[in-house]
Amino acid sequence: MSAAIELLKQKNEYPIVFIGSGISKRYLVDFPSWEDLLDYFWQKLNEGMDFYAFLNTLKKSIVEQYPNANKSEITYHTNIEAATVIETKYNSKFFKEEITIENFTQRDAYKSGVSPFKKAISNRFSEYQLIDNGEYPLFQKFLNKAQIILTTNYDGFLERSFNSINSNGIKKYIGQKGFFEQTLGWAEIYKLHGSYEDPSSIVITKDDYENFNKNSVLISAKIISLLVNSPIIFIGYSLTDLNVRKILQDFSSSLSPSEIEKMSTRIIIIERKERELEIKERTVFDKELGCQYTVITTDNYAALYEQLIQINQGVSPSEVRRYQRVIRQLIEDRGRKGALNSLLIAPQQLEDLEKRIGDENLVVALGDATYIFQMPDLLSYVYDYVFDQNEIPADIALRFVASQAGNARIPFLKYLHDVDLEKTILNPVEKEKIRQRLRRFGDLEEGCISSINDYYRIQMNSLEDIVSLKYDESKEQEIIGFNVARIELEDLERYIREKVSRVKEIGVPRFTTQFRRLLLSYDILKNKKEVSVESAAIPVK
């Protein structure tokens, strides 16, 4: 596994992710490269000249114009010149009614002033078809771990992939608009070269790039400010891509030599090598750029995504953005009136809070004093617990446990590890309920196995053997409960997670007595240890 990715996980930092067309080509059917796109529109012109003969003609003049340019730079300038020529010819044919564009009339062109060529490009990227790739769901989860996404792609694949699994959505900035605004810096996508939604924003011709470069200092400053505080991952770009190289050059020029060395593990370029399943890593010092970075070479993106999605700061970037937006809105709305009271909210309350802005004198206050949190429901609590998401603060989790009936079996022991109950926010009654629960359900035999009916006391040695008997679910879980100490903990955890996931999918937050008993047994096996309650340690056997 990559040492740089492992370090990223250890530091638990959400990265800035710069995504190129290589990603769209990986997941979308017939997605064109820059050259493919130009070829496609050249064929529409019916010029009677081979596309590459056309490029060779342009390339000759580019070499004369840039005698010291390398191969990548020559290709870059040739493509821009080709797009400029194609736009002129394409627009001319459109206005002569030799070419038609779907959903774009002569009247539309006249009224909007939009280049017909760019409208045609917009149409080309407005729709796409996913490749049947089992890796794609992991890619979506990876996107949701990005603090900010930057891309030069025109299509809507990235934002749609993000939004399809995240109800909070991602804030989109097209072109250079986001660089002239005060932004929140979380769950944002910057489409630097424009988007299919706004044809005029598309950067492809010589004039477009000149206008874009006029503001390059501002853009670089914004990107550099992001990179100073967050690691960055480039994916879907080659090492020779001039967009990547310019960003790295601008960034490294603002750093001292010692800072450049430190940044080598914070700048990661993922380079695809077809059919390479191993993850190979090397550190590169690029003399031309004056920059040091890590290059990961692989075709096994799934393995990388699986590591990166383990980064978890408790709330996702989109939730951070939502908090910031609501807090700002509250302050602006009520602060002008000089009437602010304080309230600490949980993520579940944001939607309700937004509706109340303007009706009450309140603002969100973040602190460590009095907490006002909405309780999780049983399903949310159990799901968070068994999947180790740790999104529910320990004090709130213990308060939820204390609110349950005294004879209700639920997992709870991990919240008592190294915890002084007296220093929690629980009131005296809640603390006593936790102590009583610990005494009643802290022992595997007394708290769980002893209550299983003799009818289900069938000795088995593995979970697989029990499941293979194909009993109904309640009987199966009673037999598992009786044999729980003989079953591999990993197998038991997998079984419990599958059942909890199924309940969540169905949306009916109910657990049977048998499954609750099994949950508690699993909790005792996994989390039993000396638990500090008040000044005395109560052993969990």
N, C-alpha and C positions, 0 to 999 in steps of 0.2 A: 504493500500500500504506500501511497505517496506520503513522504514525511511532511511536506508543506500542507497537505490536506489535513493530516493528523494534528499538526500544530494549530491549524485553523479551528479544528474541533475542540482542542484543549482550551484555547482562548475564548471559545464560544462566541465568535464574532460573525454577524451577518455580513456577507460580502457585497460589494458593488459588482455587478455582472455586466460585462460588455459582450453582446451577442451579435454574431455576424451571419451572413447568408448560408454558411455551412450547416447551421442548425436547421434552417428551413429546408435545405436540400436533404437533410438526414430524415426528416419526418414528413415531408410533403411530396406528393406525386408530381414528377416532372417540374420541379421548381428550377427556374433558370438561374444560371450564373450571370454576371454582368455581361460577359461576352455572348452568352446564349440569348439574352434579352435583346441585345443590339442586332444579332443575327435574325431574330424573329421579326423585328420591325424592318430590317433591310429587305427581307424577302417580300414584305407587303408593298414595297415601292416598285417592284418589277423593273429594276434599272437595267437588267440584262448584263449585270456584272457580278462575278462571284464575290461573296462577302469578304473572303480573305484577300482577294485581289484589292478590294476597296481598303481594307485595313493596311495592307502592305504599302499602298500609295500614301496613306496618311502617316504611316510609321516612318517612312523615308524623310518626310518634312519634319517630323517630331525629333528624329535623331539629329538633324541639322540644327534645329532650334535649341535642343538640350544636349550638347556634345558630351557633357560629363555625367549624364544620367545613367543609372544602372538599368538592368533589364526590367525590374518591377516598375520603376519610374516611367520608362518608355511605354510599357503596356498601359499604365495608369493614364498618361496624357493622351495616348492613342485612342483609348476608349472614350475619353471625354470629348475629344475632337470628333470621333465617329458619331457620338450622340448628338453633337451640335449640328453636324451635317444632316443626319437623319431627321432631326426635328424640323429643320428648314424645308426639306423635301416633303416630309410627311404632311406638314401643315399646308404647304402649297397644294398638294394633291387633294387634301380635304376641302379646302376652299374652292377648288375647281370641281368639286363633287365627284372626284375619281375614287375617293375613299369614303366610306361611311363608318361611323362609330356608334355602337349601341348606346341608347339613352343619351345621345348628345347630338343636337341638331345644329344647323348653321345659326339659327337664332340663339341657341344656348351659347355658342362660341362668341357671337357678337355681343350679347348682353353681359356675359361673365368675364370675357377677356382671357379665359383659360386657354392655354396652348392645347390644341387637339391632340398632339403627340403625348402630352402628359396625361390627358384624359384617357387616352388609349392605354397608357401604362397603368393608370389607376384601375381601369377595368380588368387588366391582366392580373392584378394582384388582389382584387376584391374578394375572390373566391379561391378556395383551395381544397384539396382532398388529402386526408391523412393516410400515410402508409400504415398498414397493419403491423405495428411495431410494439411488442410488449414492453419496451423501454419507455414509451411515451408517458405513462402515468407517473413514473419516477421523475421524469423531466419536469412535469407539472409541479410536483412537490418541491423540486429543486428551485423552480422559479419563485415559489412562495417563501423561500428562505433568503431571497435577494433583498437587500435593503433598497437598492435602486437598480433598475435595468437601463442600460444605454444600448442603442442599436442604430445601425445605418440601413436596416431593412425597411422596405416600403409596406410590406404586407401586414395583416393584423393577427398573424399567428401567435405571437408572444402574448399580447394582451388578452386575446380570447382564451388561450391556454391557462393563463393565470385566473381570469374571472370565472371560468367554468367550474373551478373547485373552491373558489373563495368568494363568499357573499359580500365581503367588504369591498372587493374590487381594487383596481389599481388606477392611480391618477395618471393620465396621459398628457404629455406635452409634445406637440408636433412642431418640427423645425426648431427654431431658436427661441421660441416663446418662453420656454421654461427658464432660459438663462437670463431673462430680463425681469423675472418675477421673484418675489420672496416665496420660496417653497418650503414644505415641511421636511423634505429629505428622507421620507420613508414611503415605501410602496408606491414608487413613481417610475414611469417609463418615459425616457426621452428618445424620441424618434428623430435623430439628428438630421437625417437627409430627407425628412418628410414622410408622408403617409398616403396610402391610396385614398383615404377619406377626403383629403384636400389636395387635388392635383397640382395646384399652384405651389404647394410646399415642396414638391419633389425636386431634389438636387440631382441633376444628371448631365447638364450641358456646361460649356465653358463659362457662360455668364452666371449660371447657378453657383458654380464652385467659386467664382470670383466674389460674388455677393456673400457666400457662406464664409469665405476666408477673411472678409472685412471685419467680421466679428469673432475671428478665431481667438484673439487674445482673451476676450470675455469668456468664451466657451472653455478655453484651456484653464482659466482661473477657477471657474466653477468646478470643473472636473478635478483639478488638483486639490481644491479644498475638500472634496469628497474623499480622495485617495489618501490624504494625510491621516485621516481618522479611521479609515476602513480598508480592509484588504480588497483586492480587485482580481476578478477572474475574467480572462478573455476566452471565449469559446465560440467556435464557428468562424474563426479568422485564421489565416496563415501567418507565419512569422514575417513574411515579406509584405503583408498588407500595409499600405501607406497610412491608412487611418489609425491603425494600432501604433505604428512606429512614430507618428507625429505626437500622439498622446504621451507615449513613453518618453520621447525626447523632451517635450515641454515639461513633463513632470520631473524628470531627472535633473533638468537644468535649474530647478528650484531647490535642490537638495545639496547638502555637503557630502564629501566622500564617505564619511562614516554613516550618514543617513542612507546613502545609496546602498551600502552593504547590508544594512539592516532590512531594507525593503525587498531583498531578494526572495524572501519567503512570503512576502505580502503581495507580490505581483506574480500571478500564476497564469500561464498561457497553456491552454489545453489544445494540443495539436493532434489531429486525427491521423492515425496510420492504419490503413485498411487491414482488417483481420488480425490486428495485434491485440490479443486478449490480456497480455500482461500490462501492468501500469509502470511505465518506465519514466524516470524523473532525472533531470539534470539541471544544474545551475548554469546560467549563461551570463557572461559579461559582454555586452554589445558595445564595442569601442565607438562605433559610429554614433550610437545614441547616448553613450555615456551612462548606461543603465544596466543594472543587474537584476535578473528575474529568474523564476523557475519555469521550466518547460516540462509539461507532462505529455508523453506520447503514448497513445492507446486508441483502440477502437471499442474498448469496454467501458462505455460511458455509464452503463447501469451501475457498475461497481463504484464509480466516482460519485454518482448521484446518491447512492445508498449511504455513503459516508457523509456527504455534505448535508443531507436532510436530517442528520442527527444533531446539527447545531440547533439549540433551543434556548432562548433567553427568557422563556416563560410566557411571552406573548409574541405573536408573529409581527413582522414589519407592518402588515396592513392594519393590525390592531393598534400598534403604536401610532400610526398615522391617524386612526380614528380618534384615539385619545387626544392627540395634539389638536386636531381640528375642533373637537367639541370643547376642549378647555379654552382655546383661543376665542371661539364663538361666545362662550359664556362670559369671558372677561370683557370682550368688546361690548356685549349686549348690556350687561349689568354694571360693569365698572364705570361706565359713563355716568350712571345714575348714583354712584357712591353708595350702593346698597348691596354689599356682598356678604353672604354667609358661606360657611364651608361645608363641604360634603365629600367624602371619599367614596368612589364608586367601583364596582366590579365590572368586568367586560360585559356581562349579561345585561347591565343596566343602561348601557350607552344609548340604545335605541329609545328607551323611555325618557332618558334625560334630555335627548335632543328635542323631543316633543314639548318639553316643559320650559325650554328656553324662552324668556320673555314673559312667562307667567309667574315666576317665582324669583325671589332675590337670593340667588345662590351661585356659587362657583365651585369648581372642583378644587380641593386642597389635597396635595400629596404630602403625607407626613407619617409619623410613627405613633401618633397619639390615639385618638378614638377612631376606630374603624367602623364604617357602615358598609357592610358587604351583603349582597344578595346571596342567600344560601343556594348551593347547588342542589339539583334534584338527585334522587338515588342513582339513576342511570349515569348522569354526568360524573358523580362522585366515583362510582365503581369503575367506569371507563378510564377516568384519569388515574385511578389507583393501580389497576392491573396492567395498564400500558405504560406506567411510570412517566406520565406526561408532566407531572408536578406543576400543573397550571393553577391548582387551587392552593392558596397559602395554607401552611400547616395549622395556624390558629383557626382559620375558617373551617378547615376540614374537621378539626377536633370539635368545634362548635356544632357542626352538622352531626357528628357521631353522637354527641351528647343529646341532640334533639330526637334521636331515634328511641323507640321503645326499648326498655331494659332487656327484654328477651329476644330482640332482633339481632340476628347474626350478620355482621358486616365486617369486612377487613378494616383494621385501624392501627395495627401495631407499629408500622413504619413511622407514623407521626409522633411516636413516643420515644424514638431513639434519641438519646442524649438530650432530652427535653426536661426542663424543670417546670412542672405543671403550674407552679405558683407564679411563674414569670410570664405566663401566657395571658391573653386578653379575656380568657374565660371567667365568668363569674363563679362564686363559691359553689352554687348548686351544680353548674355544669362540670366543674372540676371533680366534684364528688361522684357524679354519674360516670365520668371516665374511670375513676378509681374502681367503682363497682363493676364496670364492664371488664376491666383488666382482671379483677379477681374471678369473675364468673367465666370469662372466655379466654383466659390466658393459657390454658392447658389443653393440649390436643385431645387427650383421652376424655377428660371430664367435660370439656366445652363442646366437643363434637362427636367423637366416636361412640361414647356411652349412650347417646340418644338414638342410635341407629337400631332399628328392629332386627331381631335375631334372624328373620327371614332373609335379610340381605347380607348376612355375615358369611359371605362366600369368599374364601381366601383365594386371591389371584396375585400374580407377580408382576403384571405389566398392564398399562393402560390399553395397549393394543389388544391384549387378550380379552379384556372386559368389553371393549367396543365391538370386537368381532362377534360377540354373542348376540348382538342386535336386539337387546332388550329395549323396552320403551324408555324414554329419557329419564324419567324419575327413578326407575329401578336401576338403570345404568349409573346414575349419579350417586345413589345410595351405596352401591357396590364399590364404586370408586372411592367414596368417602370412608368406607370401612378399611380399604386397602391403601389408603393415601400415603402411609409411611413407607410402603414398599414400592411405590411408583416413582419413577424418575421425575424430579422437580421440573425439568425442562418440558417433559411431555405433559405434565399436569398444567403448567403455565400456558402452553400452546392450546390445550383443550379449553381452558377457561377463557382465554382471549377470543377464541373462535365463537364461543357461546355468547360472550358479551357483545362482540361485534354484530352477531346476528340479531340480538335484541335491539341494538341501536339502529340497525337497518330497518327493522320492522317498525320501530318507533313506539313500541308499547313498553314503558319502563317498569316491567314487573319481573321479579325473580322468584322462583319457587323456593319452598323451604329447603328442599334437597340441594339446590344450587347455592343457596346462602350458606348452608352448612359447609359445602365444599369450598366456597370462597374463604371462609374463616379458617378452615383446615390448611388451605394453601398459604394463607397469610401467616399462620403460626409456623409452618415449616420454613417459610422463606425469611421471616422477619423476627423469629424468636431470639431474644437476647435479654440481658439485664436492662430493665426499663426503669429510669429514675422517676419516681412519683413523690412529690414533696421532698423530704430529706431522706426518705428511705428508698432502697432499691427493691422492687418487687420482681422476683425472677419469673420469666415466662418459660415454662418447661417445654 
